[in-house]
């Protein structure tokens, strides 16, 4: 190989940023870990080892984008699960089942999405002055809100139809109802991932029973 041939030529890609995210996502999924380097991501994407820095100055930036992709996939999966479900009650059950299944199928990605790996260094301001979740990458926060919105929309629909005993005009009641359901499915997902459910029942059966218990609390007396 001549000197000219050994010179690294610039890589031109239709969407380099997306290619890097996909490569990192594949590594997280295959290795069930995110200890890989940006150089490994570049190699997987087929680009020069300096290419990632054009879009992601630090590895945390790339991991934030991977988490955002995970939230987007979760959102799409939940929407697909409820696409033809008219009943808010049935929609909550289907949404919860899709949510837990997504987490159990790819534990590392789920931990990256919700765990402390993306937390920023200790803020200079007092903890009480910091906004909730302000330390996580904005892209991941926005995508997470998009996924949560699927659940919130079901809760609102149920409230508007009188299926759930909460006011459709009360932001606090809607927020608490959504958080209660989200907390349940998130907690069950983490317990299932770590094999700590303490039950011999299949995960999908547990999801169904737990959500039915929560739904009983939402229904009008």
N, C-alpha and C positions, 0 to 999 in steps of 0.2 A: 504494500500500500504506500502510495506516495504521500508527501506532506500535504498536498492539496486535498487528497482524498480523505485524509484523517481529520481535517478541519470539520468541526461540528456545524452543520448547516442549520439555519433557523427552521423551525417546524411550523408549517401552516395548516391549520385545522379549522373546519367550519365553526366549531364550538369547542375550543380548547378547554374552557372552564367546565363545561358539561362532561367532557371526556375525563378530566381529572377527578371530578366528583364520582363518576361512574366507576373509575378505577379504584378509588378509595373505598367506595361502597362495596365493591366486589371483594376487596381485601378484608374488610370488616366481617363480611358474611362468611368468607371461606376460612379465615383464621380465628374468627370469634374473638377478635382482639383489635386494638387500634395502636399497637406499639410500633407499627411500621414507620419508616421514614418517608419524607417527601421524595427522596430519591427512588424508593421502591414504587411509589405511586407513579412517578414519571416513567419508570421503566415499564410498568404495567400498561400505561396509556400510550407507550411508544413515542415518547417525546424526550427532549434533552433534559438533563437533571436540573437545569435552571428554569425550565418552563413553568413549573408550579408557582414560582415566585411572582410571575406576571399577574396572577389572580389572587394568590394566597400568600401574603408576606410571612405568615407564621402557620405552623401546622394546625393550631387551634382554629384558625380561620377556615381551613379546609374541613376539619371535623365538624365545625358549626354548619357548614353547607351540607355535609353528609347527614347530620341530624335533621336538617330541614327537609332533605329528600326523604328521610324516613317518615317524618310527619306528613309530608305530602302523600306518600304511599299509603299511610294509615288512613288519612282522610278519604282517599279514593276508594280504599277497601271498605270502609264503613258506608260510604255513599252507595257503593255497588250492592252492599248487603241489604240496604233498605229501599233500594230503587223502586221496587214493586210492592212495598209494604205500606198499606194505608193506615192501619191502626197504630197510634203512637205507642201503645203498650207493646205490641209485637215488634215495632221498630226498635224500641229500646233493647229488647231481648236480642234481636238480630245484630244490632250495632255492638252490643257488649260482646257477643260471641266472636264477631269479626276482630274486635280490638284485642281480646285475649289471645286469639289464635295467632295474630300477627306478632305479638310479643314473644310467644312461646317458640315460634318458628325461627326467630332470629334474636336470641337473647342479647348478644353483644350490641347490636344496633339499638335495641330497646334501652339498654343500660346507658348507651351513649346519649340517646335522646333525652332521658330523664335524670341521669345520674350527675355526679359532681364534676365529671371530667371537663365540662365546658365552663365551669365556674371561673370567673375572672379572679385575679389576685385581690387580696383584701383591699376594699375601697379606701380612699383617703378620707372620705366623709364618714361621719358617725353612722353605724349600722341603722339607727332609727331614721336617718335622713335619706337612706338609699331607697329607691323604688323597688317593689317586689320583682324578683327575677331580673333585675337590671344588669346583673353581671354576666348573663348568658348572651351569646351572639344574637344580634337583632334578627338575623335571617331565621335562626332556629326558633326564636320567640314568636315571630310572625307566623311561621308554618305551624307551630304548636297551637296557636290561637285558631288557625284555620281548621285543624283537626278537632279541636274542642267545640268549634262552632256547630259541627254535625250533631253532637249530643245536645247542645243548647237549643238547636232548632227543633229537635224532637220534643224536648221538654216544653218549649213554647207552644208547639202545635197541640200537645196534650192539654195544656192549660187553656188554650183558646177554645178547645172543644168541650171543656168541662170534664175530660177524662181524668185529669189530675187535679187534686184539691189545692191548687195554688193559683194566685192571681196572675193573669197574663199581663197585667200592667205594673206588677211589682217587680222591679229589677232585683231587689234583694231576695225575694222568694224564689224567683227563677234561678238566680245565681247559686243559692244554697241547694236547690234541688239538683242542678247540674253538677255541682261539686260533690254532692253525696253519691251520685251515680258514678261519676268519674273516679272518685276515691275508691269505690268498691271494685271497679274493674281493674284499676291500676294496682291496687293492693293484691288482688287475686292473681294478676299477671306476674307480679314479682314473686309471690309465694309459689306459683306453679313453676316458674323458671328455676327457682332454687329447691324445688321438690320439698316444699315445706307446708303444703296444704293440710297435711295430717289426715287426709281422707283417701280411701281407696276408690272413690268415685272418679270417673273420667272428668277432665277439665271442662268439657262442654256441658256436662251434667251439673257440675258445680256452678258454672256461670248461670245456667238457667235457674237453678234453685235460689241462688243469692239474689239475682235480679228480680225474681218473683217476690222475694221477701221485701225488697226495697219498693217494688211497685205497690205492694199492699199498703205501705205507708203513704204513698202518693195518692191513692184512690180516695174519693169522697166517702165519708161515713154515711 
